[in-house]
Amino acid sequence: MIPTMILFGLVLGRWWKTCLALAFVVWPAILWFSGVTADASDLLRGSLLGALNAGVGVLVHQTVLFLFRLLNGRHERRRKRSLAGG
């Protein structure tokens, strides 16, 4: 079940803040609706672990995106353009 949230982070990693907030809410909801647990402390731990696992996916997504931009040279052009004010 952990790969589910890592994949969630990989797919939605571009919008990392929204992704982590959704992971914090969606994962315990999945646990609760599937009947895995109904204990509040387990759901809180599930929220934290879901967000952590999605964070791993987001980190991989952002790293790949950064490397892609770096290799294409867009990262440097964008930085120069923002420094120039245009």
Beta strands, then each sheet from edge to edge (+ up, - down):
end
